[in-house]
C-alpha cells in the first residue's frame, strides 16, 4: 500500500500540465498566409499528447517566441490518434 501511494505521487508530479503560453508567445501573431517580407527564424512542431489543437498551438507559439519570432505561419495540423502536432514556420516581421 505504501509503495502504491508513493508511485501515485511520483506519477502526479511528473505529469505534464496544460501547455501555458509564455509572455513572449502571447505577442507572436498567427498568420493565415505565408509572409513574403519577413525573415525566417526556423521551423517549429507544436505537440500535445492528448489531442488538443489549442495546446499544440501554444507549444508551437512558445517555440516560435524562443526563436525570437514575431509571427507564426501554420503549415499543417496533423491529428494522430490521441496526439496532435502542428507544423509551422516562425518569422520575424518588421
PASEKOL-677250 format. One record per residue: residue number from 0; x, y, z of N, C-alpha, C in turn; residue in three letters. Coordinates in steps of 0.05 Angstrom, whole numbers, plus 32768, in hexadecimal, padded with zeros to 4 digits. Layout:
BEGIN
+-----+------+------+------+-------+-------+-------+------+------+------+-----+
|   k | n.c1 | n.c2 | n.c3 | ca.c1 | ca.c2 | ca.c3 | c.c1 | c.c2 | c.c3 |   r |
+-----+------+------+------+-------+-------+-------+------+------+------+-----+
| NUM |    X |    Y |    Z |     X |     Y |     Z |    X |    Y |    Z | ALA |
...
+-----+------+------+------+-------+-------+-------+------+------+------+-----+
end
This chain:
BEGIN
+-----+------+------+------+-------+-------+-------+------+------+------+-----+
|   k | n.c1 | n.c2 | n.c3 | ca.c1 | ca.c2 | ca.c3 | c.c1 | c.c2 | c.c3 |   r |
+-----+------+------+------+-------+-------+-------+------+------+------+-----+
|   0 | 8010 | 7FE8 | 8000 |  8000 |  8000 |  8000 | 8011 | 8019 | 8000 | UNK |
|   1 | 8026 | 8019 | 8011 |  8038 |  8030 |  8013 | 8046 | 8035 | 7FF8 | UNK |
|   2 | 804E | 801F | 7FEB |  805C |  8021 |  7FD1 | 8049 | 802C | 7FBC | UNK |
|   3 | 8030 | 8023 | 7FBB |  801D |  802D |  7FA7 | 8017 | 804B | 7FAB | UNK |
|   4 | 8016 | 8054 | 7FC4 |  8011 |  8070 |  7FC9 | 8028 | 8081 | 7FBF | UNK |
|   5 | 8041 | 8078 | 7FC4 |  8058 |  8087 |  7FBB | 8059 | 8088 | 7F9D | UNK |
|   6 | 8052 | 8072 | 7F90 |  8052 |  8071 |  7F73 | 803E | 8085 | 7F67 | UNK |
|   7 | 8026 | 8086 | 7F73 |  8012 |  8099 |  7F6A | 801C | 80B6 | 7F6D | UNK |
|   8 | 8029 | 80BC | 7F83 |  8033 |  80D7 |  7F87 | 8048 | 80DE | 7F73 | UNK |
|   9 | 805A | 80CB | 7F6D |  806F |  80D0 |  7F59 | 8063 | 80D4 | 7F3D | UNK |
|  10 | 804F | 80C5 | 7F37 |  8042 |  80C8 |  7F1C | 8035 | 80E3 | 7F1A | UNK |
|  11 | 8028 | 80EB | 7F2F |  801A |  8105 |  7F2F | 802E | 811C | 7F2C | UNK |
|  12 | 8045 | 811A | 7F39 |  8059 |  812F |  7F37 | 8066 | 8130 | 7F1C | UNK |
|  13 | 8068 | 8119 | 7F0F |  8076 |  8119 |  7EF5 | 8064 | 811E | 7EDD | UNK |
|  14 | 804A | 811E | 7EE2 |  8038 |  8122 |  7ECB | 8039 | 813F | 7EC3 | UNK |
|  15 | 8037 | 8143 | 7EA8 |  8039 |  815E |  7E9D | 801E | 816B | 7E9D | UNK |
|  16 | 801D | 8183 | 7EA9 |  8004 |  8192 |  7EAA | 7FFE | 819F | 7E8F | UNK |
|  17 | 7FE8 | 81AE | 7E8E |  7FE1 |  81BB |  7E75 | 7FF8 | 81CE | 7E6C | UNK |
|  18 | 7FFC | 81CF | 7E52 |  8011 |  81E0 |  7E46 | 8008 | 81FD | 7E47 | UNK |
|  19 | 8014 | 820C | 7E59 |  800E |  8228 |  7E5C | 801F | 8239 | 7E49 | UNK |
|  20 | 8014 | 824F | 7E40 |  8023 |  8261 |  7E2F | 8035 | 8272 | 7E40 | UNK |
|  21 | 804E | 8275 | 7E37 |  8060 |  8287 |  7E44 | 8058 | 82A4 | 7E3E | UNK |
|  22 | 8062 | 82B7 | 7E4D |  805B |  82D3 |  7E48 | 8064 | 82DB | 7E2C | UNK |
|  23 | 807C | 82D1 | 7E23 |  8086 |  82D7 |  7E08 | 8074 | 82CB | 7DF3 | UNK |
|  24 | 806B | 82B3 | 7DF8 |  805A |  82A5 |  7DE4 | 803F | 82B2 | 7DE0 | UNK |
|  25 | 8035 | 82C0 | 7DF4 |  801C |  82CF |  7DF1 | 801E | 82E5 | 7DDD | UNK |
|  26 | 8037 | 82EE | 7DD7 |  803B |  8304 |  7DC4 | 803F | 82F9 | 7DA7 | UNK |
|  27 | 8042 | 82DF | 7DA4 |  8046 |  82D3 |  7D89 | 802C | 82D1 | 7D7B | UNK |
|  28 | 802B | 82DD | 7D63 |  8013 |  82DD |  7D53 | 8011 | 82C4 | 7D42 | UNK |
|  29 | 7FF9 | 82B8 | 7D40 |  7FF5 |  82A0 |  7D2F | 7FEB | 82AB | 7D14 | UNK |
|  30 | 7FFA | 82A3 | 7CFF |  7FF4 |  82AC |  7CE4 | 7FE3 | 8298 | 7CD5 | UNK |
|  31 | 7FD1 | 82A3 | 7CC4 |  7FC0 |  8291 |  7CB4 | 7FCC | 828D | 7C98 | UNK |
|  32 | 7FE0 | 829E | 7C91 |  7FEE |  829B |  7C77 | 800C | 829D | 7C7C | UNK |
|  33 | 801B | 828F | 7C6B |  8038 |  8290 |  7C6E | 8042 | 82AC | 7C66 | UNK |
|  34 | 8051 | 82B9 | 7C78 |  805B |  82D4 |  7C72 | 8071 | 82D4 | 7C5D | UNK |
|  35 | 8073 | 82EB | 7C50 |  8088 |  82ED |  7C3B | 809E | 8300 | 7C43 | UNK |
|  36 | 8099 | 8311 | 7C57 |  80AD |  8325 |  7C5E | 80B8 | 8322 | 7C7B | UNK |
|  37 | 80BA | 8309 | 7C84 |  80C3 |  8303 |  7CA0 | 80DA | 82F0 | 7C9F | UNK |
|  38 | 80EA | 82F1 | 7CB4 |  8101 |  82DF |  7CB6 | 80F9 | 82C5 | 7CC3 | UNK |
|  39 | 8101 | 82AE | 7CB7 |  80FB |  8294 |  7CC3 | 810E | 8290 | 7CDB | UNK |
|  40 | 8101 | 828A | 7CF2 |  8111 |  8285 |  7D0B | 8115 | 8267 | 7D0F | UNK |
|  41 | 8103 | 8256 | 7D04 |  8106 |  823A |  7D07 | 80EB | 822C | 7D06 | UNK |
|  42 | 80EC | 8211 | 7D05 |  80D4 |  8201 |  7D05 | 80CE | 81F7 | 7D22 | UNK |
|  43 | 80B4 | 81F4 | 7D27 |  80AC |  81EA |  7D42 | 8097 | 81D4 | 7D3E | UNK |
|  44 | 8096 | 81C3 | 7D52 |  8082 |  81AE |  7D53 | 8075 | 81AF | 7D6F | UNK |
|  45 | 805C | 81B8 | 7D70 |  804E |  81B9 |  7D89 | 8040 | 819E | 7D8D | UNK |
|  46 | 8042 | 8193 | 7DA5 |  8036 |  8179 |  7DAA | 8025 | 8179 | 7DC3 | UNK |
|  47 | 8010 | 8168 | 7DC3 |  8001 |  8162 |  7DDB | 7FF9 | 8145 | 7DDA | UNK |
|  48 | 8001 | 8136 | 7DEF |  7FFD |  8119 |  7DEF | 7FE0 | 8111 | 7DF4 | UNK |
|  49 | 7FCE | 8124 | 7DFB |  7FB2 |  811C |  7E00 | 7FA0 | 8128 | 7DEB | UNK |
|  50 | 7FAB | 8132 | 7DD5 |  7F9B |  813A |  7DBD | 7F90 | 8156 | 7DBD | UNK |
|  51 | 7F99 | 8167 | 7DCF |  7F8E |  8182 |  7DD0 | 7F9C | 8194 | 7DBB | UNK |
|  52 | 7F8D | 819E | 7DA8 |  7F97 |  81B0 |  7D94 | 7FA1 | 81CA | 7DA0 | UNK |
|  53 | 7F92 | 81D4 | 7DB3 |  7F99 |  81ED |  7DC1 | 7FB3 | 81EB | 7DD0 | UNK |
|  54 | 7FB7 | 81D5 | 7DDE |  7FD0 |  81D2 |  7DED | 7FE8 | 81CB | 7DDC | UNK |
|  55 | 7FE3 | 81BE | 7DC5 |  7FF9 |  81BA |  7DB2 | 8001 | 81D4 | 7DA6 | UNK |
|  56 | 7FED | 81E6 | 7DA0 |  7FF3 |  8200 |  7D96 | 8003 | 8211 | 7DAB | UNK |
|  57 | 7FFB | 820F | 7DC4 |  800A |  821C |  7DD9 | 8027 | 8213 | 7DD9 | UNK |
|  58 | 802C | 81F9 | 7DD6 |  8047 |  81EE |  7DD5 | 8056 | 81FA | 7DBE | UNK |
|  59 | 804A | 81FC | 7DA6 |  8057 |  8207 |  7D8E | 805D | 8225 | 7D92 | UNK |
|  60 | 804A | 8233 | 7D9E |  804F |  8250 |  7DA3 | 8065 | 8255 | 7DB7 | UNK |
|  61 | 8067 | 8244 | 7DCC |  807D |  8246 |  7DDF | 8098 | 8241 | 7DD1 | UNK |
|  62 | 8099 | 822D | 7DC0 |  80B1 |  8228 |  7DB1 | 80B9 | 823F | 7D9F | UNK |
|  63 | 80A5 | 824A | 7D91 |  80AA |  8261 |  7D7F | 80B5 | 8279 | 7D8F | UNK |
|  64 | 80A9 | 827E | 7DA6 |  80B2 |  8294 |  7DB7 | 80CF | 8290 | 7DC0 | UNK |
|  65 | 80D7 | 8277 | 7DC6 |  80F2 |  8272 |  7DCE | 8106 | 8277 | 7DB7 | UNK |
|  66 | 80FC | 8275 | 7D9E |  810D |  827B |  7D87 | 810F | 8299 | 7D81 | UNK |
|  67 | 80FF | 82A9 | 7D90 |  80FF |  82C5 |  7D8B | 80EC | 82CE | 7D76 | UNK |
|  68 | 80D8 | 82BD | 7D70 |  80C5 |  82C3 |  7D5A | 80AF | 82D6 | 7D63 | UNK |
|  69 | 80A4 | 82E4 | 7D50 |  808D |  82F5 |  7D55 | 8074 | 82EA | 7D49 | UNK |
|  70 | 8077 | 82D5 | 7D38 |  8060 |  82CA |  7D2A | 8065 | 82AC | 7D25 | UNK |
|  71 | 804F | 829D | 7D23 |  8050 |  8280 |  7D1E | 803C | 827A | 7D08 | UNK |
|  72 | 8045 | 826D | 7CF3 |  8034 |  8263 |  7CDE | 8031 | 8245 | 7CE1 | UNK |
|  73 | 8018 | 823C | 7CE4 |  8012 |  8220 |  7CE8 | 8011 | 8212 | 7CCC | UNK |
|  74 | 8023 | 81FF | 7CC8 |  8024 |  81F1 |  7CAF | 8011 | 81D9 | 7CAF | UNK |
|  75 | 800F | 81CB | 7CC5 |  8000 |  81B2 |  7CC6 | 7FF8 | 81AB | 7CE2 | UNK |
|  76 | 7FDF | 81A1 | 7CE5 |  7FD6 |  8196 |  7CFF | 7FD2 | 8178 | 7CFB | UNK |
|  77 | 7FDE | 8168 | 7D0C |  7FDD |  814B |  7D08 | 7FD3 | 813D | 7D21 | UNK |
|  78 | 7FB9 | 8135 | 7D21 |  7FAF |  8124 |  7D37 | 7FB9 | 8108 | 7D32 | UNK |
|  79 | 7FC1 | 80FA | 7D47 |  7FCB |  80DF |  7D45 | 7FC1 | 80CF | 7D5D | UNK |
|  80 | 7FAA | 80C4 | 7D5A |  7F9E |  80B6 |  7D71 | 7F98 | 80CA | 7D87 | UNK |
|  81 | 7FA3 | 80C6 | 7D9E |  7F9F |  80D8 |  7DB5 | 7FB2 | 80EF | 7DB4 | UNK |
|  82 | 7FC5 | 80F1 | 7DA2 |  7FD9 |  8106 |  7DA1 | 7FD3 | 811A | 7D8C | UNK |
|  83 | 7FDD | 8133 | 7D90 |  7FDA |  8148 |  7D7C | 7FF5 | 8155 | 7D78 | UNK |
|  84 | 7FFC | 815A | 7D5F |  8014 |  8168 |  7D58 | 800E | 817F | 7D45 | UNK |
|  85 | 801A | 8196 | 7D4A |  8017 |  81AD |  7D39 | 8032 | 81B5 | 7D2F | UNK |
|  86 | 8036 | 81B5 | 7D14 |  804F |  81BC |  7D07 | 804D | 81D9 | 7CFD | UNK |
|  87 | 8061 | 81E9 | 7D04 |  8060 |  8204 |  7CFC | 807C | 8210 | 7CF7 | UNK |
|  88 | 807C | 8228 | 7CEB |  8094 |  8237 |  7CE7 | 8093 | 8251 | 7CF6 | UNK |
|  89 | 80A8 | 8256 | 7D06 |  80A9 |  826E |  7D16 | 80B7 | 8284 | 7D06 | UNK |
|  90 | 80AC | 829D | 7D07 |  80B7 |  82B3 |  7CF8 | 80BB | 82CB | 7D0A | UNK |
|  91 | 80CE | 82DC | 7D02 |  80D2 |  82F6 |  7D0F | 80C9 | 830A | 7CFA | UNK |
|  92 | 80B4 | 8319 | 7CFF |  80A9 |  832C |  7CEC | 80AD | 8348 | 7CF8 | UNK |
|  93 | 80B5 | 835B | 7CE8 |  80B8 |  8377 |  7CF2 | 809E | 8385 | 7CF4 | UNK |
+-----+------+------+------+-------+-------+-------+------+------+------+-----+
end
